[in-house]
């Protein structure tokens, strides 16, 4: 099974990091968040990726073109003009990088890579800026069991601020980082039938609008509920949180050795 990953947006809310690189190349623990997402899928046996590039897509292409250099120790003999790569750390990945345009919307980018997945039984689809301890294998099994056109992973938004219960200027209770209003949200990590490609009407199609709304109205959209860790990297604060989890060995999404 293939996994399609959106990696072409501007990432304007993370402009401190994205002025020189696309958002999925912003690093956590020295590795792009895109790498972390791919490692999540690979842990569940999915090693064939289609990456939808756009804004500064050449940065992603250069990263994979020089993957051994990024992941291995290297000796350069300047006099002999040679390079020796030590302990090559190869991933069992096939990575297809597709230029889906600088200005395409999420659904438009998926439409641009339709030829790579249209003949598959099903494929995974996610954003290039969100990670979690999602059981991707279970989402695929759930999708195959219900037989509908689309499955999304429903999760709770991470709390951002402490909530206060105030009476007569006195704080009665304080809840550190409550999880929103209790409603689940779209956490990405879709499993899709190629049938959904017919819902895409061009580069301006926003996946989260007409396609998903129509699929829901037609009874073709199912939700796999995820009650564990999930975190998008929308802001610098989010990046610092993920960096801290990684640095302290408490990253819930790291299931691989």
N, C-alpha and C positions, 0 to 999 in steps of 0.2 A: 504494500500500500504506500502511496505517496503522501507527503505532507506539503501543502502549499502555505508559504509564510509571507505575509505582507511586510515589505521592508522598504517602502518607497515614500513614506510621508515626510513632512518637514520637521515635525517634532517641535513646534514653536514654543510650547510651554517648558521645554528643556533647552532653551536657546543657548544657555551657558555651555552646553556640550555639543549642540547640533549645528553650530555655525561652520564647523569644519568636517563633519561626518554625519551620515544618516543616523537616526535615532537607534536602530537596531545594532549599531556598531559602538554605542556607548558601553563602556566596560563595567563589569562587576568582577572584582578580584582579578583584574588584568585580562579578562576574556569578554568579548562582546556579549551583550544579552542575547543576541541571535545565536551564539554558540551554546549558551545555557539552554535555550529553547530546543535546539537541535539535539542536545544531549538528553533532554527529557524524553523526546520522541524516540531516540535511539535506544534508551533504556527499555522501552516497550516494543522494540523490534522494528521500528520504522526508520529506515536509513536512506530513503530516496526522497530528496527534497527539491521543490520548485520554489525559488525565492523570487518574489515580485519586486524588482528594483525600480527606483525612480530617482528621487533627490540624491545626488552624489553617489549614484549606484556604482561608480568606478571604484569607490573605496571598498565596497563589498567584494567586487571582482578581484581587486589586488590582494585582499586578505586571503581569499581561497587560492589564488594563484601562488601565493607565497606561504601556504599553510605550514609546510615543514619548517620554514624559517621562524614562524611565530611560535611553534610548539616544541622546537628542538634546540639543543645546544649546537653551535656551529663554530668551526675553525676556519678562518680566512688566512691563507698563506699569500701575503701581499706580493712577495718576491716571485713566487711561482704562478701567481694569478689563479689560484685554485680555491675551491670551497669544499669543505667536508662537513656533512651533516651527521651528528652523533645521535644515536638512539632515536631513530625516526618514530614518531608517535602517530601512527596512521589510524584514522577513523574509518569504519566500514561504510562510508557515505558516498552516495552519488548526489552531486549538487548541481542543479540546473539554474543558472542565473538569467533572468529574463528582464529586459528593459520594458517596463510597462508604462513609461511616460512620467514626466515630472508632475503633471497636473491631474492624473487620473484619480478617481475616487476608489474606495475600497472594492465596490462591486465591479467597477471598470477594470481594476487590476486583475481580479479573478477572471473576468472575461478575456483578458489579454493572454492568459495562460491556459485557456480552455482546451487547446489542442493537446496539451500534455496529460490531461486527466479525463477527457471526454469518453474514452473507451474503457475506463476502469469501472469496476463494480462499485467502488466507493473511494473517497479520499478524505484526508484530514485537511483542515484549513484553520489558520490562526493568525493572530497579530504578532508583530515583531517586537513587542514591548511588554509582554505580560508573562509571568511565570507562577508556578504553584506546584503543589504536590498532587496534581491531578492524576488519577488512574486512567491514563489514556487507553490502555487495553480494555478497561471496563466500558469506556465510552463507545469504543468500536463494537464491543459485544452487544451493548444496549441498542446501538443503531441497527445492527443486523437483526436483532430480535424483533424490534417493533416494525421494521419494514417501511417506514415513512421516508420522505425525501431528505430530511435534514434533522440533525441533532445538534443542539448547542449545549455548552456546559454552563449551568446556572450556578452562581456563587453569590456570596455576600460581599458588598463593597467594604474595603478596609476602612475602619474608623480613622478619622483624621484629627479630631479635636475632643477634648474632654467635655462631657455633657453635664450641665449643672441643673439641679432642681432648687430653685430659689423661692423662698417665702419670706416676705417682710424683710428683704435684703439679707436674709440669712441663708447660707447654703445648707440645704437639707440633705442632699446627696450629691455625690460626684461619681461619674462613670468615666473611667479612662478609655478613650477611643472606642465608643460604642459603634456597633456595626449598622449604621444608618437607621432606617425606620423599620427594619425587619424584612423588607422586600428583597428578593434575590434579583440579581442583574445578569446581563449577558457577559460571561467571562471569556468568551471566545472558545477556542479548542473545539471546533466544529467537526463533525463527521458528516459528509455530504454525498448524496447520489449525484452523478452527472446531470440528472434531471434538473437540478437547480440552475444550471447554466442557461436554460431557456428563460429564466426570470431576469437576466441581465440585458440591459438595453443600450449599452455603450459606455464610453469612458466616464461619463457623468453619473453613472449609477452608484448610489450609496447602498452598500450591502445591507446596512442596518435599517434602511427605510423601506422602500417598496418591496424588494425581494423578501425580506424576512416577514414583513407585515402580511404580504400576500400568502406566503407559505403558512403562516399561523392561521389566517382566515380559512384556508383550504384544509386545515387539519393535518398539514404535512410537516409541522415543526414540533419536535419533541425536546424535552429538557432532561439532561442528565444532571442531577443535583450533586454539587460538590460542596462539602461542609468543612473542608480543610483549608490549608493556606492558599491564598491567591493574592497577587500584588502586581498591579501595573506600574510601569516606570514612567509616570507622566511629568514629574517635577524633579528638581534637584533634591528635594527632601526625600522623595521616593528612592532615588539612587543611593543616597546616603544610608537609608534604612537597609536596602538590599546589600550594600557594601559591608555594613556592620554585621549582618547575619552571616555573610560569607566569611568574613575575617574571624569571627568567633566560633566558626564550625557549627553554626546553628541554622544553616540554610535548609529549610524544609523541602525545597524542590530538588536537592542533590540526593538522588537515589543511587547514582552510579559510584563506583569505587575510584 
